[in-house]
Structures are given as C-alpha cells and as structure tokens.
Amino acid sequence: MRVISVTNQKGGCGKTTTSINLSAYLAKNGKRTLLIDIDPQGAATTGLGVDKWGLDKTVYSVLIGEANMDDVVIPTKVPNLYLAPTNINLSGAVLELAGQMGREYILKEKLNHVNGYDYIIIDTPPSLDLLTINALVASTEILVPVQTEYYALEGMSQLLKIVDMVDERLGTHLSRRFLLTMFDSRTKLSNEVADQVKGHFKGDVFQTVVPRNVKLAEAPSYGEPISMYDSTSSGAKAYGELAEEVMA
C-alpha cells in the first residue's frame, strides 16, 4: 500500500485540487483509494460533495483516540474512492496532541490498522505543523505541487529541510516528486519557472504538467472531481496522465 502526502506549506499551489483529482483518477483506474483530509479547512471534504458540518466523526475523532480510521471513512460519488473527512474541529488537535508521547506517530499508528487500499492520499494543511508532520511520518512518499508563478520556490528549502529532518529523526525514507501546476504556456514566467524547477530537481519532476484551467477551479463548487465534472477538459487530461505516472 502506497501512502502519498500531497504537501506544500505555500497556499494556493493546487494541493487540494491535486489530492482530489489524483485520488479520483487512481480510483477510476481500478485502484481502491482512500483520501484522508488532514487540513482543518476541509477543502478536500467539500470538494467531494460532503457536508463537513453534518459529520458525527471525522479525522479529528481518529487523532484524539475517539474513533478508528475505518469508523470515519465514507464512500464518495466515485467508485473505488473513499474519504476520511474533516472540518475545523481538527484545528484543535494540534494543541490536544502537543503534550502526548509519540505525537508524531499517531496517524501512522492509526493507518497500521487500515487494510484493503492500493493507495492512501493525504491532503495536508498549508503549514509545517504537527498535522503535516503526522502525515509525513505516515507516508511512503510525498508529492509537492509547485505553482509555476513568481515565488514558486520560496519556502521550498524549508519544506525539504523538514522532510530531511523527519527522515533522519523519525526513521522514514520518503521519496519526493514535484508536480508543476497552474501552468500557462503563453506566459514567459510560467515557462521560466518550469525550467527552473526541472533544472533544480532534475528527474524528480513529473512529466505531467497541470495547466491553468477554469474547469478545475469550478469542479469543487459542484462537489465533483474533474473526471466527473468535465472529463474532456485539459485539467482532466492532465490528472489522468498524472495518475498513470504515479501508478507506473
């Protein structure tokens, strides 16, 4: 079972969009997939059409020990795709867990009891807090969306420093791949940033490039992944190709 954290402390880089749509296309390819929403904003939860305010149990319940992961997982509109939803209550978990022994391993321990999935995708907060650390420790690899705009690489060294620290201190061996997002081939800036990222991270950059696409932006307001909302759009084509790369 592969566990992939989609992470970048920079907001607005397409992290949740990638989490939702990669998960949906993995599921569409027959892979039983679990998407864990560990961002207190709950964008991945609402993006899959789930009312985050009407939930009895969420990822928060799991992290504070009131439920197991299987207790909170719900099916989605997409066959083979399941969701561990969240809401703003999760923001309180950081304080509640801060004093616990082994607080960085809580999610990993919970996932040790989860079976039957080919992939687990974790949508992380736009920060490097305890929730993100839990996601990294529980993962086998990370996927970093990189917006092809100015300041794209700002803060990247800090993220990678944290990943290295997690590897060294907590005994993980995280592989890392980078995904270019919001690419606009018409602009000089997008092309320059794409070349810069590819030059810096060499073979760790996905061949797939996600374009700036209106349909991708619209889909979450309808509670659907792009594969359901508009499967012919350029955004859908890109995430379909990304899923194939990940599976390969």
LINNOR-V916836 format. One record per backbone hydrogen bond with DSSP energy under -1.0 kcal/mol. CO is the residue of the C=O (numbers start at 1). NH is the residue of the N-H. E is the energy in kcal/mol with one decimal. If there is no record, write none. Layout:
co: [CO;CO]
nh: [NH;NH]
e: [E;E]
This chain:
co: [2;3;3;4;5;6;14;15;16;17;18;19;20;21;22;23;24;25;26;27;32;32;33;34;35;36;39;42;43;45;46;51;58;59;60;61;61;62;68;69;69;74;78;80;81;82;83;84;85;87;88;89;90;92;93;97;100;102;105;106;107;108;110;111;118;119;120;121;122;123;125;129;130;131;132;133;134;136;140;141;142;143;144;146;147;149;151;153;155;156;157;158;159;160;161;162;163;164;165;166;175;177;178;179;180;181;183;184;187;188;189;190;191;192;193;194;195;196;197;198;201;202;204;210;213;214;215;218;219;219;220;225;225;226;230;233;234;235;236;237;238;239;240;241;242;243;244]
nh: [120;140;141;122;143;124;18;19;20;21;22;23;24;25;26;27;28;29;31;30;118;119;82;121;84;123;42;46;47;50;49;54;62;63;64;66;67;65;71;72;73;83;81;33;76;35;74;37;59;90;91;92;93;96;97;100;103;105;109;110;111;112;113;114;2;34;4;36;6;38;127;133;134;135;136;137;138;139;175;5;177;7;179;181;149;152;154;156;159;160;161;162;163;164;165;166;167;168;169;170;142;144;206;146;210;148;212;187;191;192;193;194;195;196;197;198;199;200;201;202;204;205;178;183;217;218;219;221;222;224;223;228;229;230;233;237;238;239;240;241;242;243;244;245;246;247;248]
e: [-2.6;-2.9;-1.7;-2.8;-2.9;-1.6;-2.1;-2.4;-2.7;-2.2;-2.6;-1.7;-2.3;-2.0;-2.3;-2.4;-2.2;-1.3;-2.2;-1.9;-2.8;-1.7;-2.7;-2.8;-2.8;-2.7;-2.7;-2.2;-2.3;-1.9;-2.0;-1.2;-1.3;-2.5;-2.0;-2.4;-1.2;-1.2;-1.1;-1.2;-1.4;-3.0;-2.1;-3.0;-1.7;-3.1;-2.7;-2.5;-2.2;-2.2;-1.8;-1.7;-1.6;-2.0;-2.5;-2.0;-1.1;-1.9;-2.7;-2.0;-2.4;-1.3;-1.1;-1.8;-2.0;-2.4;-3.0;-3.2;-2.8;-2.2;-1.9;-2.3;-2.4;-2.0;-2.6;-2.6;-1.7;-1.1;-1.3;-2.1;-2.0;-2.0;-2.6;-2.5;-2.3;-1.5;-1.2;-1.9;-2.0;-2.6;-1.9;-2.0;-2.3;-2.5;-2.2;-2.6;-2.4;-2.6;-3.1;-2.0;-2.7;-2.9;-2.8;-3.6;-2.8;-2.3;-2.2;-1.9;-1.5;-2.5;-2.9;-2.4;-2.2;-2.2;-2.7;-2.4;-2.4;-2.1;-2.8;-1.1;-2.3;-1.0;-2.7;-2.5;-1.3;-1.9;-2.2;-1.2;-1.7;-1.7;-1.5;-1.5;-2.4;-2.2;-1.5;-2.0;-2.0;-2.2;-2.1;-2.0;-2.3;-2.2;-1.5;-2.1;-2.7;-2.6;-1.7]
